[in-house]
Amino acid sequence: MPLVEVSNLTVAFSGTQVLHGIDLTIEKGEAVGLVGESGCGKSVTWLAALGLLPGKATVGGSVRLGDQQLVGASRTALENVRGSRIAMIFQDPSSSLNPVIRAGRQIAEAVELHRGLTGKAASFEAIRLMELVGIPDAVRRFDNFPHEFSGGQNQRLMIAMALSGNPDLLVADEPTTALDATIQAQILDLLISIRAETGMAIVFISHDLGAVSQVCERVCVMYAGRVVEKCSTETLFRQPRHPYTRGLFDAIPRLDGGRERMVPIPGTVPQPGRLPGGCAFAPRCGHTSELCHNSLPQLVSLGDDRAAACFHPIGDSTIVPAPHTVQTKQGVTVS
Ligand SMILES: Nc1ncnc2c1ncn2[C@@H]1O[C@H](COP(=O)(O)OP(=O)(O)OP(=O)(O)O)[C@@H](O)[C@H]1O
């Protein structure tokens, strides 16, 4: 049984649909990347799963965590899942850290909440977690406030909080986007080593295919509220088949004969509620036929470990540069 199975998940805000039937599975211990341009529905998918959307949102379909159905679950049931079974971290640590409470105390409180430890036992566990995420001199720094830590260290503290409940799944929503290249690389390494140490699964939400390839063995590409391509990271980097995925690769700045080159995808992601008929990517795509503008392609298996939602997937003659030649905007070379 998968750890998490998302089936036909739909979300609408005040009647405007933003997710159109997401299917995803996360196996125990695996790391899955969720990529796509801003507004494709990556965050909303997991906020819906955890019951964190505002009241105006209507959620349909199913999110199963083992035997438990999360869509429509009671507030208490979802509170028990959040932190203890599934933890989520965000780009901005201030969304998780309270600026007026000492950092170690906040982590100790999370340990108390999720694990039932109290007093010194909770503080010791908080210090262990601070050490695990690489805060130097954790005993002394337990009493520091968040503003006394650097941006990267705040990100580490947020990860320590997320680990306080020993979750089976960590959803990391753009955890490195706001960080400079060196710190970004350190946080990616941290996620990789924590996963190896704890065995927890990771969903890594990012715009950065390079970062995703370092952390994840599978990737789901989302566009306008749908999954348009999913497969192993290796398969995706060998050859993307959906023209949108190919567009994401081409939009990565790379060094080509000593000159930086990138080809942005023309146009923008359509607004929810204003999707064109047929394939939502068709107006931006260079591989269309009439069919693409009139009919909606379903996500179907393409024979390898891949599924794609495209009437004209890119053929074998189109080769994407080998991963080791790709250099991301943040300077991370994918290998
Ligand atoms: N609370 C909300 N009310 C109304 N619309 C929302 C709300 N939250 C998200 N949306 C819309 O849902 C769509 C999906 O948003 P989502 O945040 O999931 O995108 P994303 O792919 O995670 O993008 P980003 O990378 O910018 O976070 C967007 O069109 C967004 O404007």
The ligand as a MOL file (V3000), in Angstrom:
LIG
                    3D

  0  0  0     0  0            999 V3000
M  V30 BEGIN CTAB
M  V30 COUNTS 31 33 0 0 0
M  V30 BEGIN ATOM
M  V30 1 N -6.5890 31.0510 -1.0470 0
M  V30 2 C -6.7450 31.1280 -2.3670 0
M  V30 3 N -7.8120 31.7500 -2.9120 0
M  V30 4 C -8.0040 31.8200 -4.2630 0
M  V30 5 N -7.1590 31.2730 -5.1630 0
M  V30 6 C -6.0660 30.6350 -4.6640 0
M  V30 7 C -5.8110 30.5260 -3.2650 0
M  V30 8 N -4.6530 29.8280 -3.0870 0
M  V30 9 C -4.2080 29.5260 -4.3300 0
M  V30 10 N -5.0570 29.9940 -5.2700 0
M  V30 11 C -4.9140 29.8350 -6.7370 0
M  V30 12 O -4.7570 28.4620 -7.0070 0
M  V30 13 C -3.8720 28.2980 -8.1030 0
M  V30 14 C -2.7690 27.3380 -7.6920 0
M  V30 15 O -1.9750 27.9780 -6.7100 0
M  V30 16 P -0.6910 27.2870 -6.0480 0
M  V30 17 O -0.2330 28.1670 -4.9340 0
M  V30 18 O -0.9910 25.8740 -5.7260 0
M  V30 19 O 0.3510 27.3370 -7.2390 0
M  V30 20 P 1.8600 26.8340 -7.2040 0
M  V30 21 O 2.0250 25.9470 -8.3800 0
M  V30 22 O 2.1990 26.2650 -5.8860 0
M  V30 23 O 2.6220 28.1940 -7.4620 0
M  V30 24 P 3.8480 28.8510 -6.6690 0
M  V30 25 O 5.0440 28.1720 -7.2010 0
M  V30 26 O 3.7780 30.2890 -7.0330 0
M  V30 27 O 3.5970 28.6150 -5.2060 0
M  V30 28 C -3.3510 29.6690 -8.4710 0
M  V30 29 O -4.0670 30.1600 -9.5700 0
M  V30 30 C -3.6480 30.4990 -7.2400 0
M  V30 31 O -3.8770 31.8540 -7.5730 0
M  V30 END ATOM
M  V30 BEGIN BOND
M  V30 1 1 1 2
M  V30 2 1 2 3
M  V30 3 2 2 7
M  V30 4 2 3 4
M  V30 5 1 4 5
M  V30 6 2 5 6
M  V30 7 1 6 7
M  V30 8 1 6 10
M  V30 9 1 7 8
M  V30 10 2 8 9
M  V30 11 1 9 10
M  V30 12 1 10 11
M  V30 13 1 11 12
M  V30 14 1 11 30
M  V30 15 1 12 13
M  V30 16 1 13 14
M  V30 17 1 13 28
M  V30 18 1 14 15
M  V30 19 1 15 16
M  V30 20 2 16 17
M  V30 21 1 16 18
M  V30 22 1 16 19
M  V30 23 1 19 20
M  V30 24 2 20 21
M  V30 25 1 20 22
M  V30 26 1 20 23
M  V30 27 1 23 24
M  V30 28 2 24 25
M  V30 29 1 24 26
M  V30 30 1 24 27
M  V30 31 1 28 29
M  V30 32 1 28 30
M  V30 33 1 30 31
M  V30 END BOND
M  V30 END CTAB
M  END
